Amino acid sequence: MASTVHLRSRTSPLGAKSRCTAGAHSLTAVRGSMDGWSRLELWGELAQTCGLGTLHQGWEQLWRLLLLCGLCRLGFTLGRWSLLKHLVSAGAGLWALFLFFQAQALWVVLLCALSYLLLLLNQRSGNRGVLLSLLLLLFLLSGELHFVEPVSWNKIRGSQMVVAMKVISLAFDLDRGAVSHLPSLPQFLGYTLFVGSAVFGPWTPFTHYMSAVQGRPLSVGWAVACVVRLLRSLLCLLVSSCVAPYLFTVFVPLTGGALTDRWLRAYENAVSFHFSNYFVGHLSESSSMLSGAGSMQDKEPTHWDMVVVRPQQVEFPRSLVLVVTSWNVPMSQWLKTYVFKNAVRLGTFPAILVTYTASALLHGLSFHLGAVLLSLGFLTYTEHVLRKKLAAIFSACVLSRPCPSGCSHQHKTELWVLGLNLGFSFLTVLHLTYLGSFFDPGLSEEEAEEGYAAVHTLQRWSELHWTSHWIVLLSWGLARLL
């Protein structure tokens, strides 16, 4: 229950809601006249107008970043020249930031400089983690409210957030002794501006960065792992841009009444948003490993692996608890380690609210993200409590997480147990559809970059009759009765 979700709804460097939309608008006419097309012709038109354009635009913007990651990886193999390695990492990361954000990248550099200054000034303090958390959140919120216009800030928000997470985790690790001493300035800049995570993430602890700097030998396994993650990323980009928005009009034609059509449209929006997150997640896996991160040092020969997203756990979920841990694995680990464990002394439910609130603040002052994250906090908690009580009453394996093989429950694989778990899975899909209903791919890029207005979010949830919020109340009431 300590984990939470990192919703990547920020405007990515590749366009609104982390996906390319080249050629997609030309499909409007196709959707309106689809009765006159054969299914095969329609798919061919979709592939030409959306698929090829999306891949071309994506590759045009990504190849420079991937090249910088590869150069950084080569730099890490330069023997024992550790200072040069850190400078290569910082320089490549800074170059990547300017490629994607131009002059706005200076705000990321300013955050790095301010963070190191604060760490220097508080070397003898035992509460650097809490202090840095408060000051960096203040910096991010002040920049959003007063210093940068919203569209520009939304573009760099993701990179700012990753830097803030790195600095906060480093401060807590210094307090706990997990990192023995304050890194030098080149080490700090190499870590915070590491090119493998500077643009798309993910967060990685300082010790993992220092391991990457050691420069594991180049290998076929490393190259294959990077290419596989990149291909997964591009496939998710295609699904997000060219499949999900037309799921029930082109690929699986379904229709119904007004309410049914609203839910089908909401599901399309949610799936499109999900796959935009998978695109960014798999891309961050590829860029990080291409830069030298993600080696499993305890295995010989060296095994390369990095998990940022687990799409199968989200699209075919057992519970919301597993969804929020699978949406962004490093973010979930960060929140559990540095937020939940420090707040758990307040009690489980208050600690969960603190964790989701911290996640919402890191994402900025956005009504729709705050509403989603806080709703998820209540949904996951009530689901966890209700399933825990049902498991105890019926001695059945119906917990939010799968039971270990040797659990004490009497009923494990009976048909009614499977049916109950399937019912909770259906509820999870319904909640994800409801929460993601307002991530509308039909909005213009300018509207998406400025953020979804509160009225847009409330209108979409109102159209779905506030279903998930009513379910929260019913689940909480049932849990109390049990």
N, C-alpha and C positions, 0 to 999 in steps of 0.2 A: 504493500500500500504506500510505500515511500516514494514510488516513482510517479512521474507525471509526463506530460506531453510537451513536445516542442513543436508548435505549429509553424511551419515555414511559410507563412503567408506573406512574408515580406516580398517586395518587388525584387526579383532576382536580376542580375546583370543581363540575363537573356530576354527579359521582357516581363510583362505583367504576369503575376502569380507563377513565376519560375518556369515559364515555358514559352517557346516560340509560337507565334500564330501566323507565320507567313503563309499566305494563300488561303487561310481558313475562311476569311470573310467572303471569298468568292463562292463558297459552298451554300450561301444563303439561298441563292436562286435554285440550286440543286434540291435543297430540302423542300422548297415550295412547290416544285414540279416533279417530285419523285415518282408519281404515278406513271409518268410517261417514260420512265427509264427501266431497263432491266436491272436486276440486282447486280449482275457482273459489271455492267457499264457504269453503274453508280459507284461501285467500289473503285473501279479504275479511275474515274474522275476525281474521287476523293484522294486517291494515292498521288495523282499528278498535281492537283491544286493545293493540297495541304501537306501530304507526306514528304514529297521531294523538297518543297520549299522550306519546311520546318527543319529537315536534316541539313540542308545547305546553310540556312541561317545559323543553326546551332554550331555546325563545324566551323563556320567563318569566325565565330566569336570565341570558340574554345581552343583552337589549335595553338594560339600563342601562349595561352596558359599552360597547356600540356607541354609545350616546348620548354617553357621556363621550369616546370617541374622536373623534366628530364635533365636539364642542365644542372639543377640543384642536386639531383641524385648523383650525377657525375662528380660534382664538387665535393660531395660527402665521401667519395672514395679517395680523396687526396691525402693519403697517409695520415700523419699525426698533426697536420696543420689545423688545429682546432679553431684558432682565431679566424682563419680564412674561411673555414666551413660556416661559422656563424654569420660572417659578413655576407657570404654567398646566399645563405638562407634569407637573411633580412633584405638584401638587395633584390633578390628575385621576387620576394613577396611584395616589396614596395613597388616594383615595376608592374606586377600583376594588378595591384590595386589601382595604379594610375591608368592602366589599360582599360579597366572596366569602369572606373568612377571619375577619371580626370582629376580636376582640382579638388573635388570633394574628398579624395583620399587623404588630404591633409588633416581632416578631422580624425581619421584613424591614427595617423602619426601623432597628432596632439594627444590622443588618449593614451598611447604607449608612453610618451614622454612624461605625461602627468602621473601615470601609474608608477613608473620607475622612481620618480622624484618622491612620491608618497612612501614607497617602500624604503628608500634611503633615509628619509626623515623619521621613520618609525622602526629602525632596525632593532631597538631594544624593547619594543613593545611586545607583549604576549597576546595581543588581540588584533593583530594586523588583518586577519580575515574579516572580522566584523567591520572594522574601520574602513577597509578598502571597499567592502561591499556597499556600505552606505554612501561613501564619497563617489564611487563610480556610477552608482544608480543616479545620484544627484547630477553628475555631469551629463549622463545620457538624457535624463528628463529635461534638464535645462537647455541642452542643445536642441532637443525636439520642440520645446515650447517657445524659445526666444531667439535662437541664433541661426537656425537653418530653416529654409522654407520646406514644407512637408514633402514635396516630391523628391527633392534631393536627399533629405534625411532618410526617407524610406528606402532609397537605393543603397545607402551605406549601412543601414540598421543591422543587417545580418553580420557584416564584418565587424562592426562595433561590438555587437553582442558576443561574438566569439573571442575577441580580444579581452573584453571584460571578464568572461568566464575563465580564461586562461590566467589572468592576473589574480582574480579572487581565489582560484584553486591554488595558485602558487603561494599566496599569502597564508591560507589555511595550512598548507603543507609545511611552510616555514614555522608556523606556530606549533605544529605537532611534531616537528623534527623529521618528517618524511623527506624533506629537502634540508640538507645540513646547514647551508649558508646561502645568503643572497647571491644570485647569479651575477656575473659581471654584465656590464652594459651590452657587449656583443652577444653574450648568451641570451640575455633577456630579449633583445630585439630579434635575434634569430628565432626564438621561440614564439613570441607574440606575432611576428610577421612571417612566420613559416609559410612558404609559398603553397605548400600542399593544402593548407586550410585557410589561407588569408581571405579568399574570396567566397568560397562556398562552405567553409567549415571542413571537418567537425572540430569540436573541442577535443584536445588530447592533453593529458597531464605533462608536466615538465619532464618527468623521468622518461616518458615515451619519446619526447623530442630528442633528449640526450642520447637515447639508444639509437635513433635514426641517424644522428650525426656521426656515429661510429662507422657508418658506411659499410653495410653488409655487401658481399660480392654480388655483382650482376649475375643474373641467372635466367634461364628460360622460364622457370616457374614464376619468377617475379614479373616478367614481361607478359606471360599468359594471364596472370591474375589481374594486372592492370587493364589489359584489353577486354577481358570478360566483364569487368565492372563498367568499363566505358560503353560496351555494347548494351549492357542492361540499362544503363542510363539513357541512351538514345532510344531504346525500345520504349521505355516509360515516357519519354518525351513525346513519341508518336502517339501512344495511347492517350495521353493527357490532352493533346492538341487535336488529334484527328480521329479518335475512336470514341472516347467517352462522351464528348458533346453530341454525338449522333447515335448513341447506343440504341435508343428506343425508337428512332426514326429511320435508321438505315440498316443497322446490323441485326437487331432483334426487334422487329416492328411490333410494338404494343400500344394499345390505346384503351381508354376507359372513360369514366366520368370525369368531371372537373377535379374532384379530390384525388382520384387515381393519377390523373395527368400531372397534378402538382407534385405528388410523391415521386413519380417517374422522373420528372425534371429535376427534382431535388437530388435524386440518386445520381443522375448524370453529372450534376454540378459537384457532388461530393467525390465521386470516383475521379473526375477530372482533376480535382484538387489533390486527391490522394496520390495520383500518379505524377503530378508535378513535384510533390514532396519526394517520391521515390527517385525521380530524375535527379534532383539535387543531392539526395542521399547517396545514390550510387556514383554520381559524378565526384562527390567529395571522397568516397572510397578510392576511386581511381586516381584522383589527383594526389591524395595523401600517399598512397602506395607508390605511385610513380616518382614521388619526391623522396622516398626512402623509408616512410613510416609503415607500420603494420607487419613487421617481421616477428615471427614466433621464435624467440631465441632459444627456447628450451628444446627445440626439435632440430634434428640433423637428418638430412640436409635442411637448410632454412626453409620454413614454411611461411608463405605470405598470406595474410588474411586480415581483413578489417570489416567489421559489420557496423553500419550506420542505421540501416533500415531493414525491417523484416516484413516485406509486403504480404506474405501469406498469412501472417498473424493478424494483419489488419483487415484484409479482404475476406478471410474465412476465420473469424475470431471465435475464441472460446469465451472471452470476457473483455470488458473495457479495461480492466487492470492490465491484461496482456497487451491490449492495443496501445495503451499509453507508454508502455515500456518498449514497444517495438517500433513506434513512430519515429523516434530518434534515440537510438541506444546510448550514444555518448552523453546527450543532454539529460537523459533519464538517470544515468550513472552520476553525473555531476550534481543534479538536484538531490539525489538520494544521499550522496556523500557529504555535500557541503551545505545543504539547506535542511533537509528532513532530519538528519541525525543530530544537528545542532538545535532543532526546534522540538524534538520528540519529548523533551522534558516537560513541555506544556501539555502533553497528552496527544493521543494519536490523531483525533479529528482536528484539533487546532494546528498540529504540525502539518497535516495534509493541506489545510487552508493556507498556511504560511508558504508551503512549497509551491502551490499553484499561483499564489499571489506574486511570489518572487519570479516565477516564470512569466507571468503576465507583465510585470514591470520591466523585465529584461527585453520583452518584445515591444515596449513602448506604450504610450498612452493611446491605445486603440480600443474603442468600445467593443468591436466585434471579437477581437482576440481575448480581451478580458472577459467578455460574456461567455465565450466558448470555454475558456480555461476554468473559470469558476464553476460553470455548469458541469464540466467534467469532474471537478473535485467532488461535488455532491453526488454525481452519478456513480463514480467509482466507489466512493465510500459506502453508499447505500447498497450497491450491488454486492460489495464485499461482505458487509454485515449480514445481509439477507441470506446469501449463499452459505455463509459460515453457520448460521443458525439452522438452515435446512439440512446441512450436512450432519450437524450434531443430532437433530431430531430424528432423521431417517437413517442415520449411520450410512450415508451414501457419499460417493465421490462426486460431489457437485460443487466443490469449492471453485473460486475464481481461477486458481492455478491447478493444473493436473496434479493428482496425488502421486506420491512416490509408490513404487511397486509394493513396498511392504507396509502400507498404511493400515490402520486398524478398522477402517470402515467395513461393514459387512456386505454392503451392496456396491459393486464396482461396475459391472458391465451389463446389468439387467436392462431390459428394453425401456422401462420407465425412467431409469437413470440416464440413459442415452437421450431419451426424449426431453427430460428436464434440462439437460445441458444444451440440447439443440434449441430449446425454447429461449434460453438465455443468450445463445449465439444470435438468434433472430432479433432479440431485443437490442443487442449490441449493434447489429447492422442498421436497425431502425434509428438508434441514437446517432450513429455516424452520419446517416443520411440527413437527419434533422439538423445536426450541428454544422454540417457542411453545405447546407442548402443555399446559403447566401453567397458562396464563392462562385459567382456567376461568370462563366467564360464569355458571356455576351456583352459584358461591360467593356467600354473602350479602355485602351491602355492608360489614358490620362486619369480616368476615374479609378482604376485599380491602383495606380501609383499613389493617388491622393488618399487611398484607404476607403473602406466601405463605411458609408454613413450609418449612424445608429438607426435611422428610420428604415434603411434598407434591411438591416438585420432583423429588426422587430417585425417588419412587414412579412418577411419570409417565414419567420416562426409563427406569426399569427395565421398565415395561410395554411400552415400545418397544425393549427389549433393547439399550439403549445404542448404537443404530445409528450415530448421527453420530460418536460418539467412536471407535467401531471404524473408521469410514471415515477419520477423521483419521490413525489409526495406519497403516492400509493405504496411504493417499496419501503419507504421509511415507516409509514404507518403499519404495514404488515410485519416489518422487522420488530417494531415495538410490541406488537401483539404477541409475537412468538417468544 
